[in-house]
Every structure is written in structure tokens, then in C-alpha cells.
Amino acid sequence: MSKILAIETSADTCGICLLVSDEMVAWRRFHHEMHLSERILGDIKAVLEEGECSLHELTGIGVGVGPGSFTGVRIGVMTAKCLAMSLNIPLASVTASEALAFPYINASYDRIDAVIRARPDFVYLQRFDASGVAETDIELMEISEVVARITASSEMNSIATGSISDALQSGISGKCKVDSGAWPTVGSVARLAATKISSGIHADPLTLEPTYVSPPPIRN
């Protein structure tokens, strides 16, 4: 029986959960409010107690690696790495875009565009096909570039999900379905991590780093 502890700290809303054989048996969801390092171990302990699972019963760790909150991701990733190494169990990493796309895999959409807030007028964008296979890398793009990319193939049955600002939504309205209030959930991280671990796709806790995306080139 698999018992996966998942940690997702890349967004304003953080989460920790225990997934037992594809069932979320215990979880915490919270706004960290700059106190994540102070509370994360206590929340992990509370989730395990609620799920009646000890640390040594865990069969794997899943962690969200961003992109997203710089400090939040680093705390989550470091915590997951330490747990995986100390318990000698598999570790799986899940990007924020993978977690955003997950609820829409095999859900009648031909294309899924995962959007993550970066900084004013910029977002991270990654495109997935209907089965959740990434078609592009995670890219840092201006809002106008995202609008152009999404509307260029508006004949497809597609969805844009994530940090959809008013400016972006107005540019793509009518061209695709929009889920503007989505964030990477710990449940999606847990299920994707469980699939990766069962398939033998493990991250190396010694070398795993948060997902950083280079800034766009300076324009004259």
C-alpha cells in the first residue's frame, strides 16, 4: 500500500497531504503569511497524526518545485529532500504547471495552457496536450505574447488555467475556456508524485532544486 506525503508551497495557498492508495486521507491547506518555515514541520506532523501514519510508514515524498514563490518553494523543496534522505524513500518532483494541468487531463480538452503569475505584466506559460504531455517548456512571457500564442490556435478545444489576470482574460475571452482562479493544489501534486514514483521516476534529493526560469532578454 502506497503512502505518499505531498508538500506544495509554490503559491500563496500552501498544502500538505497524505495520499494512501490514491485517497487523500488527511490534509492541511493554509496561507503561509511569511511563517512557512515556522509551521511546516508542525503541519506535517498534524497531517500524519490525522492520517494515522508514522513517518516510517511513508513510501514516498512528493513536492511542488514551482515556479512560484521563491522562498516558499525553497522551504518546501528543502523539507522534502531532508525527509526523503533521512527516511531513505523515493522523492518525486512536480512543477506548478503540471499540477495546474492535472485536473484537465483527459477531460475533453485538446490543449491545456497552464499560467503562473511571475511579476507585473509577465507570467510563466507551459502548454500540455490532452493527455498531460508537455508540448513546450515553461516560458516567461509578457501578457501580450501569451494572448498571441493562445489566440493563434483558437480553433482548438482548449483551456487556460491558473493566474489569469483581467488583462489576459480580456485578450483570450471567447478563444478558449478560462479557469482564472486555479492554483497548484497539493492533491494534484500528491497524485502526480504517486504516479511518478510507481513508474520509477524519482528525483535525486541531493541535486533537486526549485524550478527557476530565466528572465526574458533585455529589449532596447
C-alpha positions as CSV (number, residue, x, y, z in Angstrom):
1,M,0.0,0.0,0.0
2,S,1.5,3.3,-1.1
3,K,1.6,6.2,1.4
4,I,2.7,9.4,-0.1
5,L,3.3,12.6,1.8
6,A,3.0,15.6,-0.5
7,I,4.1,19.2,0.0
8,E,3.1,22.2,-2.2
9,T,4.4,25.6,-1.2
10,S,4.8,27.4,-4.5
11,A,1.6,29.6,-4.3
12,D,0.1,31.9,-1.7
13,T,-2.1,28.9,-0.7
14,C,0.1,26.1,0.5
15,G,-0.8,22.5,1.2
16,I,0.3,19.3,2.8
17,C,-1.5,16.0,2.4
18,L,-1.2,12.2,2.9
19,L,-2.3,10.1,-0.1
20,V,-3.0,6.4,0.7
21,S,-3.6,4.3,-2.3
22,D,-5.0,7.3,-4.3
23,E,-7.2,8.5,-1.5
24,M,-6.4,11.8,0.4
25,V,-6.9,10.7,4.0
26,A,-5.6,13.9,5.6
27,W,-4.6,17.3,4.5
28,R,-3.9,20.9,5.5
29,R,-4.4,24.0,3.3
30,F,-3.2,27.4,4.5
31,H,-1.9,30.8,3.7
32,H,1.7,30.8,5.0
33,E,1.8,34.6,5.6
34,M,5.6,34.6,5.8
35,H,5.6,32.0,8.6
36,L,6.1,28.8,6.5
37,S,9.4,27.8,7.9
38,E,8.0,28.1,11.4
39,R,4.9,25.9,10.8
40,I,5.7,23.4,8.0
41,L,7.0,20.6,10.3
42,G,4.1,21.1,12.7
43,D,1.6,20.8,9.8
44,I,3.3,17.7,8.5
45,K,3.1,16.1,12.0
46,A,-0.6,17.0,12.2
47,V,-1.4,15.5,8.8
48,L,0.4,12.3,9.6
49,E,-1.3,12.0,13.0
50,E,-4.7,12.7,11.4
51,G,-4.0,10.0,8.8
52,E,-2.7,7.6,11.5
53,C,0.6,7.2,9.7
54,S,4.1,7.4,11.1
55,L,7.0,8.8,9.2
56,H,8.5,5.4,8.8
57,E,5.3,4.0,7.1
58,L,5.7,6.5,4.3
59,T,6.6,5.0,0.9
60,G,7.4,8.3,-0.9
61,I,7.5,12.0,-0.8
62,G,6.1,14.4,-3.5
63,V,7.0,18.0,-3.6
64,G,5.9,21.0,-5.8
65,V,9.0,22.7,-7.2
66,G,7.5,25.8,-8.8
67,P,7.9,28.1,-10.4
68,G,6.2,30.4,-7.9
69,S,7.0,31.9,-4.6
70,F,10.8,31.9,-4.3
71,T,11.0,31.5,-0.6
72,G,8.0,29.1,-0.4
73,V,9.4,26.7,-3.0
74,R,12.8,26.6,-1.4
75,I,11.4,25.8,2.0
76,G,9.1,23.1,0.6
77,V,11.8,21.5,-1.5
78,M,14.4,21.5,1.3
79,T,11.9,19.9,3.7
80,A,11.0,17.2,1.2
81,K,14.7,16.5,0.4
82,C,15.6,16.1,4.1
83,L,12.6,13.8,4.7
84,A,13.4,11.6,1.7
85,M,17.0,11.3,2.6
86,S,16.5,10.6,6.3
87,L,13.8,8.0,5.6
88,N,15.5,6.6,2.5
89,I,12.4,6.6,0.4
90,P,11.7,7.9,-3.1
91,L,11.2,11.5,-3.9
92,A,9.2,12.9,-6.9
93,S,9.1,16.5,-8.0
94,V,6.0,18.1,-9.7
95,T,6.1,21.5,-11.3
96,A,3.4,24.1,-10.7
97,S,2.3,23.9,-14.3
98,E,2.0,20.1,-14.2
99,A,-0.2,20.4,-11.1
100,L,-2.4,23.1,-12.7
101,A,-2.9,21.0,-15.8
102,F,-3.6,17.8,-13.9
103,P,-7.4,18.3,-13.3
104,Y,-8.0,18.7,-17.0
105,I,-6.1,15.7,-18.3
106,N,-8.3,13.5,-20.5
107,A,-11.3,15.9,-19.8
108,S,-12.3,16.6,-23.4
109,Y,-9.8,19.4,-24.0
110,D,-7.3,19.2,-26.9
111,R,-4.9,21.6,-25.2
112,I,-4.2,22.9,-21.7
113,D,-2.3,26.1,-21.1
114,A,-1.0,26.5,-17.5
115,V,-0.4,30.1,-16.5
116,I,1.5,31.1,-13.3
117,R,2.0,34.7,-12.1
118,A,5.6,35.9,-12.4
119,R,5.8,39.7,-12.0
120,P,3.8,42.6,-13.3
121,D,2.9,42.1,-17.0
122,F,4.7,38.7,-17.1
123,V,3.6,35.1,-16.5
124,Y,5.0,31.6,-16.8
125,L,3.3,29.6,-19.5
126,Q,3.5,25.9,-20.3
127,R,1.3,24.0,-22.8
128,F,0.2,20.4,-22.5
129,D,-1.7,18.1,-24.8
130,A,-5.0,16.3,-23.9
131,S,-3.1,13.5,-22.1
132,G,-1.0,15.8,-20.0
133,V,2.2,15.5,-22.0
134,A,4.1,18.8,-22.1
135,E,4.3,20.4,-25.6
136,T,6.5,23.3,-24.5
137,D,9.0,24.1,-21.8
138,I,8.0,26.6,-19.0
139,E,8.5,30.0,-20.5
140,L,8.5,33.5,-19.0
141,M,6.3,35.7,-21.3
142,E,4.7,39.0,-21.5
143,I,0.9,39.1,-21.3
144,S,0.7,40.2,-24.9
145,E,2.8,37.2,-26.1
146,V,0.6,34.8,-24.2
147,V,-2.5,36.3,-25.8
148,A,-1.0,35.9,-29.2
149,R,0.0,32.3,-28.6
150,I,-3.3,31.2,-27.2
151,T,-5.4,33.0,-29.9
152,A,-3.2,31.7,-32.7
153,S,-4.8,28.3,-32.4
154,S,-8.2,29.3,-31.1
155,E,-10.0,26.7,-33.3
156,M,-8.9,24.0,-30.8
157,N,-11.0,23.0,-27.8
158,S,-8.6,24.3,-25.1
159,I,-8.5,25.7,-21.6
160,A,-6.2,28.2,-19.9
161,T,-5.9,27.7,-16.2
162,G,-4.0,29.4,-13.4
163,S,-3.2,33.0,-12.6
164,I,-5.3,34.6,-15.3
165,S,-5.3,38.4,-14.8
166,D,-8.0,40.7,-16.1
167,A,-5.8,41.8,-18.9
168,L,-5.0,38.3,-20.0
169,Q,-8.6,37.2,-19.7
170,S,-9.9,40.0,-21.8
171,G,-7.4,39.1,-24.5
172,I,-8.3,35.4,-24.7
173,S,-12.0,35.7,-23.9
174,G,-14.1,33.7,-26.4
175,K,-11.0,31.9,-27.7
176,C,-10.8,29.2,-25.1
177,K,-12.3,28.2,-21.7
178,V,-10.7,30.0,-18.8
179,D,-10.3,28.9,-15.2
180,S,-8.9,32.1,-13.7
181,G,-8.9,31.1,-10.0
182,A,-6.9,27.9,-10.1
183,W,-3.7,27.3,-8.2
184,P,-1.4,24.2,-7.9
185,T,-3.2,22.0,-5.3
186,V,-1.4,19.6,-3.0
187,G,-3.8,16.9,-4.1
188,S,-2.6,17.2,-7.7
189,V,1.0,17.2,-6.5
190,A,0.3,14.0,-4.5
191,R,-1.3,12.1,-7.3
192,L,1.3,13.1,-9.9
193,A,4.1,12.2,-7.5
194,A,2.5,8.8,-6.7
195,T,2.3,8.0,-10.5
196,K,5.9,9.1,-11.0
197,I,7.2,7.0,-8.0
198,S,5.2,3.9,-9.1
199,S,6.7,4.3,-12.6
200,G,10.3,4.6,-11.2
201,I,10.6,8.3,-12.0
202,H,12.4,9.6,-8.9
203,A,14.2,12.9,-8.2
204,D,17.6,12.8,-6.6
205,P,17.3,14.5,-3.2
206,L,21.0,15.5,-3.4
207,T,20.6,17.5,-6.6
208,L,16.9,18.5,-6.7
209,E,16.4,22.3,-7.0
210,P,13.4,24.5,-7.3
211,T,12.3,25.3,-10.9
212,Y,13.7,28.7,-11.9
213,V,13.0,30.2,-15.3
214,S,15.4,32.7,-16.8
215,P,14.1,36.3,-17.3
216,P,13.4,37.5,-20.8
217,P,16.2,39.2,-22.7
218,I,16.6,43.0,-22.2
219,R,14.9,44.8,-25.1
220,N,16.1,48.1,-26.5
